[in-house]
């Protein structure tokens, strides 16, 4: 509810003051409330993590051993009871892995992929074992079926003890997974999902038309049913009547697939909700007053912040051309929200093409150069970084005469985040050789060297990476060699820098000393700590760093030999 209210464009809706006040109060309460997780859910999570840990344990004698009985219990407790359930869960996890690839990071995606492998393996093992057990059961004496009939008869007598409020109005059986529909009525999830997915859009009990198809879990009723089942010794995961038992056995595949259909329906409803919200907000961008445009741009900015689907749907709603137009708005907040929304949308690769096709780059550069707020300028730099990931756009952006000078200016004037955005954007552009000289001419080298000494900026590695790229042009080498403070800084970074920083530092030193860099080599030899630092890196650095450190030591040795010859 809190997340839904975060993106609700409340100020744009035609509501009474009292209604708005109630919604705002609910929003505040939703933000304050702490997430409650059932202790049983935490226990299931820990059990699953233990199973995964035992499977990944490298030093265990039982590496690779999995207790599939235990795993089946865990998966069953979270709703995975049939082969179709497992297939749908794997599909859901694959979709989540693809979604997280944009923002979640490698660790998250790796964990999801490990879970996919575990679910797939469990499915093949559990259901192959069940087929074997079923064959053995079919060969048992007829007396076993007689005992089953007796058990079924006793189970049937329990049907009449189910309270009416615990029965689904559709199936009249005990509700297993209670959900609330738009009319406020509660049904069993399987029954109402089958009803909705067969084309009905009304409440079966009241006949009222459903304004949405979302199925909201009724946790209160589920807890009461669970308690009643425990008090009456009724298995929560098993039906209470023999007729429903036989029906579920005969149609297990159909019913488990209904859950998959229900999930698809729920996903479709979520997508439709985002699409409807995006279209509504785009309409406000197009026709609203300044206040309405400001709020609509802000809501789109938030909506585009998370989820690749959201970014795609917002673009499909036609938001990009209107946001580009708003980059020239006289209102500082509208401009800031518009450029930030475009930045968030550009994370989705196809939107990069749409943003460039809308002619946004010149407007984004204008915001970078003379934006009305610092945040607008810095987010414009981040947008240029995002767009320049595509090689063709490196050329197009670098060809704009204002683009690189504006980034260099932000490199000197921006906040810590702004300087990092400017440095990463310059790095992307400098990958293209023609842009290297433009970065040097714009005055980036002295600023990048200064950033190596700025601990507060915290972008040492980013600055080093750009300097390494600038070694690829003669203008860059000449300008970098002019710095009298760079060589001592690089020696210190060889000792105390990050692994990537050490690698870039030795790359810079080697590049500066080669091909006419005798002056830099002499400056390097004057520093007492330079040779020990290089020797340490040659012994303990990464493979690439060791090779370059050894090459630089040989070069310095030749330099020493040549300088002694005239004397000898």
C-alpha positions in Angstrom: 0.0 0.0 0.0 2.9 2.3 0.8 4.5 1.8 -2.6 1.2 2.3 -4.4 0.6 5.6 -2.6 4.2 6.7 -3.4 3.3 6.8 -7.1 -0.3 8.0 -6.7 -0.6 11.4 -8.3 -2.9 12.7 -5.5 -2.6 16.4 -6.3 -3.8 15.7 -9.9 -6.9 13.9 -8.9 -10.3 15.6 -8.5 -10.9 14.7 -4.9 -12.4 16.6 -1.9 -10.1 18.1 0.7 -11.3 15.5 3.3 -10.5 12.6 1.0 -7.1 13.9 0.2 -6.4 14.4 3.9 -7.4 10.8 4.7 -5.2 9.5 1.9 -2.2 11.6 3.0 -2.7 10.3 6.6 -2.8 6.8 5.3 0.3 7.4 3.3 2.2 8.7 6.4 1.0 5.7 8.5 2.1 3.3 5.7 5.6 4.9 5.7 5.9 4.6 9.5 4.8 1.1 9.8 7.5 -1.6 10.0 7.3 -4.6 7.8 6.0 -7.6 9.7 7.2 -11.0 8.6 5.6 -14.1 10.0 8.1 -16.1 12.1 7.1 -19.2 10.1 8.2 -17.4 6.9 11.5 -16.5 8.5 12.0 -20.1 9.6 11.3 -21.4 6.1 13.8 -18.9 4.7 16.5 -20.1 7.1 15.7 -23.7 6.3 16.0 -23.0 2.6 19.3 -21.1 3.1 20.7 -24.1 5.1 19.8 -26.4 2.3 21.5 -24.1 -0.3 24.5 -23.6 2.0 25.0 -27.4 2.4 24.9 -27.8 -1.4 27.5 -25.1 -1.9 29.8 -26.1 0.9 33.2 -26.7 -0.7 35.0 -28.5 2.1 32.2 -30.8 3.2 32.4 -34.6 2.7 28.8 -34.5 1.7 29.2 -31.8 -0.9 26.3 -32.0 -3.4 24.0 -33.9 -1.0 20.5 -32.4 -0.7 17.8 -33.7 1.6 15.0 -33.7 -1.0 12.4 -34.7 1.6 13.1 -31.6 3.6 13.3 -29.5 0.5 9.9 -30.8 -0.6 8.4 -29.8 2.8 9.8 -26.3 2.5 8.6 -25.8 -1.1 5.2 -27.3 -0.3 4.8 -24.8 2.6 5.2 -21.9 0.2 2.7 -23.3 -2.3 4.9 -25.4 -4.7 3.0 -28.7 -4.7 2.7 -29.8 -8.3 5.0 -29.9 -11.3 3.2 -27.0 -12.8 3.8 -25.0 -9.7 7.6 -25.6 -10.0 7.6 -24.6 -13.7 5.8 -21.4 -12.9 8.1 -20.6 -10.1 11.1 -21.1 -12.4 9.5 -18.8 -14.9 9.0 -16.2 -12.2 12.5 -16.4 -11.0 13.9 -16.1 -14.5 11.8 -13.0 -15.1 13.1 -11.6 -11.8 16.7 -12.3 -12.7 16.2 -10.4 -16.0 14.6 -7.5 -14.1 17.4 -7.4 -11.5 20.1 -7.5 -14.2 19.5 -3.8 -14.7 19.8 -2.6 -11.1 20.2 -5.5 -8.7 23.9 -6.3 -9.4 25.7 -9.5 -10.1 25.4 -11.0 -6.6 21.6 -10.7 -6.6 21.4 -12.2 -10.1 23.8 -15.0 -9.1 21.7 -15.9 -6.1 18.5 -16.0 -8.2 20.2 -18.2 -10.7 21.4 -20.6 -7.9 17.8 -20.7 -6.7 16.5 -21.5 -10.2 19.0 -24.4 -10.4 17.9 -25.7 -7.0 14.2 -25.5 -7.9 14.8 -27.3 -11.3 16.8 -30.0 -9.6 14.2 -30.5 -6.9 11.4 -30.7 -9.4 13.2 -33.5 -11.4 14.1 -35.4 -8.2 10.8 -35.0 -6.3 8.4 -35.9 -9.1 10.5 -38.7 -10.4 10.4 -40.2 -6.9 6.7 -39.7 -6.6 6.2 -41.5 -9.9 8.1 -44.5 -8.4 6.1 -44.4 -5.2 2.9 -44.2 -7.2 3.9 -47.4 -9.1 4.5 -49.2 -5.8 1.2 -48.0 -4.4 -0.7 -49.4 -7.4 0.8 -52.8 -6.7 -0.3 -53.0 -3.1 -3.0 -55.4 -2.0 -6.7 -54.4 -2.3 -6.9 -54.1 1.4 -5.0 -50.8 1.2 -7.8 -49.4 -1.0 -10.3 -50.6 1.6 -8.4 -48.8 4.3 -8.4 -45.7 2.1 -12.2 -45.9 1.7 -12.6 -46.1 5.4 -10.4 -43.1 5.9 -12.3 -41.2 3.1 -15.6 -42.0 4.8 -14.3 -40.6 8.1 -13.0 -37.6 6.3 -16.3 -37.0 4.6 -18.1 -36.7 8.0 -15.9 -33.7 8.7 -17.4 -31.7 5.8 -20.5 -30.8 7.8 -18.4 -29.3 10.5 -16.9 -26.6 8.3 -18.3 -23.2 9.4 -20.2 -21.4 6.6 -17.9 -18.4 6.9 -14.9 -20.6 6.0 -16.6 -22.0 2.8 -15.9 -20.5 -0.6 -19.2 -19.1 -2.1 -18.2 -20.7 -5.5 -17.0 -24.2 -4.6 -18.7 -24.5 -1.1 -15.5 -26.2 0.0 -13.2 -25.0 2.8 -11.2 -21.9 1.6 -7.5 -22.8 1.3 -6.2 -19.4 0.1 -8.7 -16.6 0.9 -8.5 -13.5 -1.3 -10.6 -10.4 -1.5 -12.0 -9.1 -4.8 -12.9 -5.5 -5.7 -16.5 -5.9 -4.4 -15.1 -6.8 -0.9 -16.2 -10.4 -1.0 -13.8 -13.2 -0.1 -13.3 -16.4 -2.2 -10.8 -19.2 -2.5 -8.0 -18.1 -4.9 -8.3 -21.1 -7.3 -12.1 -20.7 -7.6 -12.2 -16.9 -8.2 -9.2 -17.1 -10.5 -10.9 -19.7 -12.7 -14.1 -17.5 -12.7 -12.2 -14.3 -13.8 -9.9 -16.0 -16.3 -13.0 -17.6 -18.0 -14.1 -14.1 -18.9 -16.3 -12.9 -16.1 -15.9 -9.4 -14.7 -18.5 -9.4 -12.0 -18.6 -10.6 -8.4 -20.2 -14.1 -8.3 -22.0 -13.5 -5.0 -23.3 -9.9 -5.5 -23.3 -9.5 -9.3 -21.4 -6.2 -8.8 -19.1 -5.3 -11.7 -15.4 -5.5 -10.6 -13.5 -2.3 -11.1 -10.2 -4.2 -11.1 -9.2 -7.8 -11.2 -6.6 -7.8 -8.4 -6.8 -10.6 -5.8 -5.9 -9.3 -2.4 -4.9 -11.9 0.2 -7.2 -12.0 3.3 -4.6 -12.8 5.9 -7.0 -12.4 8.8 -9.4 -15.1 7.5 -6.5 -17.3 6.5 -5.2 -17.2 10.1 -8.6 -18.1 11.5 -9.0 -21.0 9.1 -5.5 -22.2 9.9 -6.3 -22.1 13.6 -9.7 -23.9 13.1 -7.9 -26.6 11.0 -5.3 -27.2 13.8 -8.1 -27.4 16.5 -9.9 -30.0 14.4 -6.9 -32.0 13.4 -7.5 -31.2 9.7 -4.3 -30.9 7.5 -4.1 -27.4 6.2 -2.7 -28.5 2.9 -5.3 -31.3 2.4 -9.0 -31.0 1.4 -11.7 -31.9 4.0 -14.0 -34.1 1.9 -13.5 -37.3 -0.1 -15.3 -35.8 -3.0 -13.1 -32.8 -3.2 -10.0 -35.0 -2.6 -10.8 -37.2 -5.6 -11.7 -34.2 -7.7 -8.3 -32.6 -6.9 -6.4 -35.8 -7.6 -8.2 -36.2 -11.0 -7.7 -32.5 -11.9 -4.4 -31.7 -10.2 -2.7 -30.6 -13.3 -5.7 -28.4 -14.3 -5.9 -26.7 -10.9 -2.2 -26.1 -10.5 -2.1 -24.5 -14.0 -5.0 -22.3 -12.8 -2.6 -20.9 -10.3 -0.2 -20.1 -13.1 -3.0 -18.4 -15.0 -3.9 -16.5 -11.9 -0.3 -15.3 -11.5 -0.3 -14.2 -15.2 -3.6 -12.4 -14.6 -2.1 -10.6 -11.5 1.0 -9.6 -13.5 -1.2 -8.3 -16.3 -3.2 -6.2 -13.8 0.0 -4.7 -12.4 1.2 -3.8 -15.9 -2.2 -2.3 -16.8 -2.1 -0.2 -13.7 1.3 1.2 -14.5 0.3 1.8 -18.1 -2.9 3.6 -17.0 -1.0 5.8 -14.6 1.7 6.6 -17.2 -1.0 7.6 -19.8 -2.8 9.7 -17.2 0.5 11.5 -16.2 1.5 12.1 -19.9 -1.9 13.7 -20.5 -1.2 16.1 -17.6 2.2 16.9 -19.1 0.6 17.8 -22.4 -2.3 19.9 -21.2 -1.7 20.9 -17.6 -0.7 24.1 -15.9 2.8 24.7 -14.6 1.9 23.3 -11.2 0.3 20.2 -12.8 3.2 19.7 -15.1 5.6 19.9 -12.2 3.7 17.3 -10.2 3.2 15.0 -13.3 6.9 15.2 -14.2 7.8 14.4 -10.6 5.5 11.4 -10.5 6.9 10.1 -13.8 10.4 10.5 -12.4 9.5 8.3 -9.4 7.7 5.8 -11.6 10.7 5.4 -13.9 13.1 5.0 -11.0 12.5 1.3 -10.6 11.7 -1.6 -12.9 12.4 -2.0 -16.6 8.7 -2.7 -17.3 7.8 0.7 -15.9 10.4 2.4 -18.1 9.1 0.6 -21.1 5.5 1.4 -20.4 6.2 5.1 -19.7 8.0 5.4 -23.1 5.1 3.6 -24.9 2.7 6.1 -23.3 4.5 8.9 -25.2 6.2 10.6 -22.3 9.6 11.2 -23.9 8.8 14.0 -26.4 6.9 15.9 -23.7 9.7 15.5 -21.2 12.2 16.8 -23.8 10.0 19.9 -24.3 10.0 20.5 -20.5 13.8 20.7 -20.4 13.4 24.3 -21.5 10.8 25.1 -18.9 11.3 28.3 -16.9 10.3 26.4 -13.8 13.5 25.0 -12.1 11.6 22.0 -10.6 9.9 21.1 -13.8 13.3 21.1 -15.6 14.9 19.1 -12.8 12.1 16.5 -12.8 12.1 16.2 -16.6 15.8 15.6 -17.0 15.8 13.2 -14.1 12.9 11.3 -15.6 14.8 11.0 -18.9 17.8 9.8 -17.0 15.8 7.0 -15.3 14.1 6.1 -18.6 17.4 5.9 -20.4 18.4 2.9 -18.3 16.2 0.8 -20.5 18.3 0.4 -23.7 15.5 0.8 -26.2 14.6 4.2 -24.6 18.1 5.5 -25.4 17.1 5.2 -29.1 13.8 7.0 -28.5 15.4 9.8 -26.4 18.0 10.5 -29.1 15.4 10.3 -31.8 13.3 12.9 -30.0 16.3 15.3 -30.4 16.9 15.4 -26.6 20.7 15.6 -26.6 21.0 19.3 -27.4 18.5 20.1 -24.7 20.2 17.9 -22.2 23.5 19.6 -23.0 21.9 23.0 -22.4 20.7 21.8 -19.0 24.2 20.5 -18.2 25.7 23.8 -19.2 23.2 26.2 -17.6 20.6 24.2 -15.7 18.5 26.1 -13.1 19.5 23.8 -10.3 22.7 21.9 -9.4 20.8 18.6 -9.3 19.4 19.2 -12.8 23.0 19.8 -14.2 24.4 16.7 -12.5 21.5 14.5 -13.6 22.0 15.8 -17.2 25.6 14.6 -16.9 24.4 11.2 -15.7 22.0 11.1 -18.7 24.8 11.8 -21.1 26.8 9.0 -19.5 23.8 6.6 -19.9 23.2 7.6 -23.5 26.9 7.4 -24.4 27.0 3.7 -23.5 25.9 3.1 -27.2 29.0 3.6 -29.4 27.2 5.6 -32.1 26.1 8.1 -29.6 29.6 8.6 -28.3 30.4 10.1 -31.7 27.1 12.2 -31.9 27.5 13.6 -28.4 31.2 14.3 -28.8 30.5 16.2 -32.0 28.4 18.7 -30.1 30.8 21.6 -29.3 29.3 22.4 -25.9 29.0 18.8 -24.6 32.6 18.1 -23.5 33.4 21.6 -22.1 30.2 21.5 -20.1 31.2 18.1 -18.6 34.7 19.5 -17.8 33.1 22.5 -16.1 31.0 20.2 -13.9 34.1 18.2 -13.1 35.4 21.3 -11.4 32.3 22.8 -9.9 29.9 19.9 -9.1 29.2 18.1 -5.9 30.9 14.7 -5.2 28.1 12.9 -7.1 28.2 15.5 -9.9 32.0 15.1 -10.3 31.6 11.4 -10.5 28.9 11.7 -13.2 31.0 14.1 -15.2 34.1 11.8 -14.9 32.2 8.7 -16.0 30.6 10.6 -18.9 34.0 11.9 -20.0 35.4 8.3 -19.8 32.6 7.0 -22.1 33.2 9.8 -24.6 37.0 9.4 -24.5 36.7 5.8 -25.5 36.1 7.2 -29.0 39.6 8.5 -30.2 38.3 11.7 -31.8 36.9 12.9 -28.5 40.2 12.4 -26.6 41.8 15.6 -27.9 38.6 17.6 -27.2 38.6 16.5 -23.6 42.3 17.6 -23.3 41.6 21.0 -25.0 38.6 21.6 -22.7 41.1 21.6 -19.7 40.2 18.2 -18.1 43.7 17.1 -17.3 44.5 19.6 -14.4 41.1 19.0 -12.9 41.5 15.2 -13.0 45.0 15.5 -11.4 43.5 17.7 -8.7 40.8 15.1 -8.0 43.5 12.6 -7.3 44.4 14.7 -4.3 40.8 15.3 -3.2 39.9 12.7 -0.7 36.5 14.2 -0.1 35.6 13.7 -3.8 36.3 10.0 -3.6 36.6 9.5 -7.3 40.3 8.7 -7.6 39.8 5.5 -9.7 37.4 7.3 -12.1 39.9 10.2 -12.6 42.7 7.7 -13.2 40.7 5.8 -15.7 40.1 9.0 -17.8 43.7 10.0 -17.6 44.7 6.5 -18.9 42.4 7.0 -21.9 43.9 10.4 -22.6 47.3 8.8 -23.0 45.9 7.5 -26.3 46.4 10.9 -28.0 49.6 13.0 -28.3 47.8 16.1 -26.9 46.9 14.1 -23.8 50.5 12.7 -23.2 51.9 16.2 -23.6 49.4 17.8 -21.2 49.8 15.1 -18.6 53.6 15.3 -18.7 53.4 18.9 -17.7 52.0 18.1 -14.3 54.7 18.3 -11.6 52.6 16.7 -8.9 51.3 13.7 -10.8 54.3 11.4 -10.5 54.6 11.5 -6.7 50.8 11.0 -6.5 51.0 7.9 -8.7 53.8 6.4 -6.6 51.6 6.8 -3.5 48.7 5.2 -5.3 50.9 2.2 -6.2 51.3 1.7 -2.5 47.9 2.6 -1.1 45.5 2.6 -4.0 42.8 0.1 -4.8 43.7 -2.8 -7.1 42.2 -1.0 -10.1 43.9 2.3 -9.0 47.2 0.5 -8.8 46.7 -0.9 -12.3 45.8 2.5 -13.8 48.7 4.2 -11.9 51.3 1.9 -13.3 49.7 2.2 -16.8 50.1 6.0 -16.5 53.6 5.9 -15.3 54.7 3.5 -18.0 53.0 5.5 -20.7 54.5 8.7 -19.5 58.0 7.3 -19.4 58.0 5.7 -22.8 58.6 7.4 -26.2 60.4 10.5 -25.1 59.5 10.5 -21.5 63.0 10.6 -20.2 62.2 13.7 -18.1 59.4 11.9 -16.3 61.7 8.9 -15.8 64.3 11.1 -14.1 61.6 12.6 -11.9 60.6 9.1 -11.0 64.1 8.0 -10.1 64.6 11.0 -7.8 61.7 9.9 -5.5 63.2 7.4 -3.0 60.0 5.3 -2.6 59.5 4.8 -6.3 61.7 1.7 -6.9 60.6 -0.2 -3.7 56.9 0.6 -4.7 57.5 -0.8 -8.2 59.3 -3.8 -6.9 56.5 -4.5 -4.5 53.9 -4.2 -7.3 56.0 -6.5 -9.5 55.9 -9.1 -6.8 52.4 -8.9 -5.4 50.2 -7.1 -8.0 47.7 -8.4 -10.5 49.1 -10.2 -13.6 48.7 -7.0 -15.7 50.2 -4.8 -13.0 53.2 -7.1 -12.5 54.0 -7.1 -16.2 53.8 -3.3 -16.5 55.8 -2.8 -13.2 58.5 -5.1 -14.6 58.5 -3.2 -17.9 58.9 0.1 -16.1 61.7 -1.2 -13.9 63.6 -2.3 -17.1 63.0 1.0 -18.7 64.3 2.9 -15.6 67.3 0.6 -15.5 68.2 1.5 -19.1 67.7 5.1 -18.2 70.2 4.8 -15.3 72.7 3.0 -17.5 72.6 5.7 -20.2 73.0 8.5 -17.7 76.1 6.9 -16.2 77.9 6.1 -19.5 79.1 9.7 -20.2 80.5 9.8 -16.7 82.2 6.4 -16.9 
